[in-house]
């Protein structure tokens, strides 16, 4: 076993590896960019080294800089985590040249699977089933169009060098192929430095099943069962579970054997994942092999009781795998939900900002939290916006789903928009409970999973009002304590006023609506005039925002987080933002937004699609932004023309920045 390892990654990934290393008595070396100077993985590691500016291309992707740190720190091995340099054969080779062990597969295996096209050829020769498609080297646009028409539609365009849904497009008809190909190529070049693509028949209702494989240098290879990763948005997984619902012993054996054959075909060593598409008729097809540990590996650990990072360290140090295939068995059911800083109601656009409040469920044998952030950390535009992986386990699937729903309801985040409510909607959906899932689940159940925003209920308004009044009680008590006349009636906390009714008006902005709550002081509490009627409330709170409230005789627990004039009420697994409003204060006039199109989030302009002055119709793509490694298209809001672009290709923009001026077409009657 190694004495010291360097972790060439950041965030949750680095923290995960550090946790196992510490348990094994292995010292850890972290690396960090400018943005991560105060990151959790830096604090947890035994040593940490600065490697460059915030953008990953100038820090975490600089293999020579990271390798130099490994040498200087005396690390015997490098764990690449997952993402960044984890599947970079050149980096693995450079480690070997420097006499440092790369905790991953041999360079040849990484190269073999690094190109999806080459991987298909190898797997086909090994007898692993393949989806019909084109995986060749010819990349001419006209040639690819011909191949696409031959394969038929719907069709999937995939970046050959990448993963994670980047550089991927679904094409429904031949006429859309050219535009989709151009977008996939741009995204692939940006994300992986390679615009080579492959084409595959698009299965309409497949399940995404992946098999965890492991192999050692003694020639042993095995699989650790399957994971179902079918719940996806933008071709990226958000919920994974193990074992797969409805999986038969026979099918598990077939898929496991195919995955092991895939590993043996490239003389694999270490942890890897072979991904398959499982069709409705029970046939399955090889998608790709990820030559690294996967984000969703915790569900495999939860059902096997194993630590896969420990296995990685053992195998990389030359030891055999701790167990043989016949010694492995499945215990219970595990589900992982990825908690992202993103807005599901805005097409899952990442949400950037400070985590002003972060509270997670208590960890136990049933609940595991893998995270790389703490309260007051920043979610940056430079990296993946994952906040945490919430993993639950129980004796069977229905019990695990119940655990998941409860844990999601207890997960509290304020400062950025998250997908926790959306994940809760998935977990509560009858089709999910019945195991009726495939990669089109989210889109098919969009209406149920993306409910429209609703006004604040009387309960939410009551909790917010009670929290504010309790704060005023504390402030009044402090003033009385520091006053020269602490017994003056003016310092009473009962709302006493000379010749006036003891009431107070609280004004809120709820979305675009103004709401007023009238608070009447009563012995032991407050009588609230709410939109739905009157309610007597009382309670107590603490500095952490926790509120124990009595609402008309009903005891409830909630959390209210205040930041300036903003109050976020966290109750029953949902959050609601209210803004304190003083109607007597002078307000800013509404800015004239007509004719302006703004950036939905921080990012970079990667393409301008029309010329200034060109007449376009409503919905015409005008400009493409890249943010969080994904493309976002800005379309014409109506018929008209672009008057001016405010940014050139390559320009970095902040959220809310005006991208262009658009002149609407006036129709004469």
C-alpha positions, 0 to 999 in steps of 0.5 A, spaced: 500 500 500 502 507 498 504 511 504 502 518 500 498 519 494 496 525 490 489 526 488 488 530 481 481 532 482 477 537 486 470 538 490 466 531 492 471 527 488 477 529 491 473 528 498 471 521 496 478 519 495 481 522 501 476 519 506 478 512 504 485 514 504 485 517 511 481 510 513 487 506 510 492 511 513 495 513 507 497 521 506 493 525 501 496 531 497 491 536 494 491 541 488 487 547 487 486 553 483 484 560 485 477 559 485 478 553 490 483 556 495 478 555 501 475 549 498 473 543 502 478 538 499 484 543 500 482 543 508 481 535 508 488 533 505 494 533 509 498 537 503 495 542 498 498 545 492 496 551 488 496 550 480 493 556 477 487 560 475 480 558 476 478 555 469 480 548 469 484 548 462 489 553 466 489 548 472 486 542 473 487 540 466 495 541 466 498 535 467 505 537 467 503 542 473 500 536 476 505 531 475 510 536 478 507 537 484 506 529 485 514 529 484 515 535 489 510 532 494 513 525 494 507 522 492 508 515 490 501 515 486 496 519 483 489 518 483 485 522 478 478 521 480 473 521 475 473 527 470 479 532 468 485 527 467 482 521 469 481 518 462 487 522 459 492 516 456 498 521 456 497 523 463 497 516 465 504 515 461 507 521 463 506 518 470 509 512 469 515 515 466 516 519 472 516 513 476 509 515 479 503 510 479 497 512 476 491 509 480 487 507 473 488 502 467 494 501 463 495 507 458 493 502 452 486 500 455 485 508 456 487 509 449 483 503 446 476 506 449 478 513 448 475 513 442 468 511 442 469 509 434 475 505 436 471 502 442 466 499 438 470 496 433 474 492 439 467 490 442 464 488 436 470 483 435 470 481 442 463 479 441 459 484 445 453 486 442 453 493 438 447 498 436 447 499 429 450 505 426 456 508 423 463 509 427 468 510 422 473 515 421 470 519 415 467 525 418 465 529 411 459 533 412 455 530 406 458 523 408 455 523 415 448 525 412 448 519 407 450 515 413 445 518 417 439 517 412 442 510 411 441 508 419 434 512 419 431 516 424 431 518 430 438 518 430 443 519 435 450 524 434 455 523 439 462 526 440 467 520 439 472 523 445 467 525 450 461 523 455 456 526 460 451 528 454 456 533 451 457 533 444 450 529 443 444 531 439 438 527 438 435 528 430 428 526 429 429 527 421 434 528 415 432 536 414 435 537 422 441 533 421 446 538 419 444 543 424 445 538 429 451 536 427 454 543 427 452 543 434 455 537 436 461 538 433 462 545 437 460 542 443 465 536 442 471 541 440 470 545 446 469 540 451 474 535 449 478 538 443 476 533 438 470 534 434 470 527 431 463 524 432 459 517 431 452 516 429 447 510 432 440 508 431 436 512 437 432 507 441 426 510 443 425 507 450 431 504 452 434 503 459 441 505 461 444 500 464 451 500 466 456 494 469 461 495 474 467 491 472 474 490 476 480 487 474 487 486 477 494 485 474 494 477 476 489 476 470 483 476 474 476 480 472 469 480 475 463 485 475 460 488 481 453 487 478 449 493 475 446 500 476 440 503 472 442 510 470 436 511 466 433 517 469 437 523 465 436 530 463 440 532 457 443 525 457 446 526 464 444 522 469 441 525 476 438 518 479 442 512 479 440 505 483 442 498 484 440 493 483 436 495 476 429 494 477 426 488 474 433 485 472 433 477 472 438 473 474 439 470 467 440 477 464 444 480 469 449 474 468 449 475 460 450 483 461 455 481 467 459 476 462 459 481 456 462 487 461 467 482 463 469 480 456 469 487 454 474 488 460 479 482 458 479 485 450 483 491 452 487 487 458 484 492 463 486 493 470 483 497 475 475 500 476 471 501 470 464 501 467 461 498 461 455 502 459 449 498 455 442 500 452 437 495 454 431 495 449 424 493 451 425 486 448 431 484 453 436 485 448 442 490 450 447 493 446 454 496 448 455 504 449 461 505 451 466 503 457 469 509 462 476 507 464 475 510 471 471 510 477 464 513 476 460 518 479 455 513 481 459 508 484 456 509 491 450 505 490 454 499 488 458 500 494 452 500 498 449 494 496 456 490 496 458 493 502 465 494 499 469 500 498 471 501 491 476 506 492 480 501 497 480 496 491 483 501 486 489 503 491 490 495 493 490 493 485 494 499 483 499 497 488 500 490 485 495 486 490 490 482 487 482 483 488 480 482 495 474 477 493 472 473 487 466 473 483 463 467 487 464 471 493 460 477 491 452 478 493 447 483 493 444 486 499 438 490 499 437 496 494 441 503 494 439 509 490 443 515 489 440 522 487 445 528 485 443 534 488 445 540 483 445 547 483 440 548 477 433 550 475 429 545 473 424 550 471 429 553 466 431 547 462 436 545 468 440 552 467 446 552 472 445 556 478 451 560 481 452 563 487 454 562 495 451 557 499 448 561 504 445 556 508 446 548 507 443 543 511 443 535 509 440 529 512 444 526 518 448 520 515 447 513 518 447 506 515 441 508 511 443 515 508 450 517 505 452 524 503 458 525 498 459 532 498 465 537 496 462 544 499 460 547 505 455 552 508 458 559 505 462 556 499 461 558 492 458 555 486 462 557 481 461 558 473 468 554 472 466 547 474 460 542 475 455 545 479 454 539 483 452 540 491 452 533 493 450 526 492 445 523 496 445 516 497 440 511 501 439 504 502 434 499 505 432 492 504 428 493 498 426 498 493 420 501 495 423 502 502 429 505 499 424 510 495 421 512 502 428 513 505 430 517 498 423 522 499 424 523 506 432 525 505 430 529 500 425 533 504 430 534 509 436 537 504 436 544 505 440 549 500 439 557 500 443 561 496 442 558 489 436 554 486 437 547 486 433 540 483 431 537 490 424 539 489 424 536 482 428 530 485 422 529 490 417 529 484 421 523 481 421 519 487 414 520 488 412 519 481 407 512 481 411 510 474 418 511 478 415 506 484 413 501 479 420 501 476 417 503 469 423 507 467 427 509 461 431 514 458 425 518 456 422 518 463 423 525 465 420 528 458 414 523 458 412 525 465 414 533 464 407 535 466 407 532 473 415 533 474 415 540 472 409 544 476 408 551 475 410 555 481 404 557 486 403 563 490 405 563 498 400 559 502 398 562 508 402 557 512 408 559 508 406 567 510 405 565 517 412 562 518 415 568 515 411 573 519 412 569 526 420 568 524 420 576 523 416 577 529 420 573 534 426 577 531 423 583 533 422 580 540 429 579 541 431 586 538 427 589 543 429 585 549 436 587 547 435 594 546 431 594 553 437 591 556 442 596 554 437 602 555 438 606 561 431 605 563 429 598 561 422 598 564 420 603 560 413 601 556 417 603 550 421 597 550 416 592 551 415 586 546 408 586 547 407 591 541 404 596 546 403 603 543 400 609 546 393 611 543 394 606 538 392 599 536 397 594 537 398 591 530 404 591 525 403 591 517 408 586 514 409 587 506 412 582 502 413 581 495 411 574 492 414 573 485 410 579 482 405 579 487 405 584 493 402 581 499 400 584 506 400 580 513 397 584 519 400 582 525 396 583 532 399 582 538 396 578 543 398 575 550 403 569 548 403 570 541 400 573 535 394 574 531 395 574 523 390 577 518 392 572 512 389 572 505 385 566 507 383 568 514 386 569 521 390 565 525 393 565 532 401 563 532 406 563 537 413 559 537 421 560 538 427 560 533 434 560 534 440 563 530 440 557 525 434 559 522 430 553 525 423 555 527 418 551 532 412 554 530 404 553 533 400 555 527 393 555 530 394 549 535 398 545 529 406 544 531 410 544 525 418 545 524 421 549 519 427 553 517 427 561 515 433 563 512 434 571 512 439 575 507 437 582 507 430 583 505 430 576 502 426 570 507 427 563 504 422 559 508 424 551 508 418 547 509 416 540 508 421 539 503 420 545 499 423 552 499 419 559 498 422 566 497 419 572 499 422 579 499 420 584 505 417 590 502 416 597 504 411 600 500 413 607 503 420 607 500 421 610 493 422 605 488 426 604 482 422 605 476 422 599 472 427 598 466 425 598 459 427 591 457 423 591 450 428 589 445 433 586 449 436 579 450 440 578 456 444 572 458 440 567 463 447 565 466 454 566 466 458 564 460 461 565 454 459 566 447 461 561 442 457 562 436 453 568 432 448 565 428 445 571 424 448 578 421 446 585 424 440 587 420 438 580 417 430 579 418 428 573 422 422 570 424 420 568 432 424 562 434 430 563 430 437 562 433 441 568 434 447 566 438 449 560 442 452 561 449 456 556 453 456 555 460 458 549 465 460 545 458 453 546 455 451 550 449 444 554 450 441 558 444 438 565 444 432 565 440 429 571 437 423 573 441 418 575 435 419 577 428 424 582 427 432 583 426 438 584 430 440 591 431 447 590 435 451 584 438 454 587 444 459 581 445 463 577 440 465 570 439 469 568 445 466 574 449 465 572 457 458 574 459 455 575 466 448 573 468 443 578 466 448 582 461 445 584 455 447 580 449 444 584 443 439 589 441 433 586 437 428 590 433 421 588 433 418 588 426 412 592 426 406 590 423 401 595 419 394 594 419 
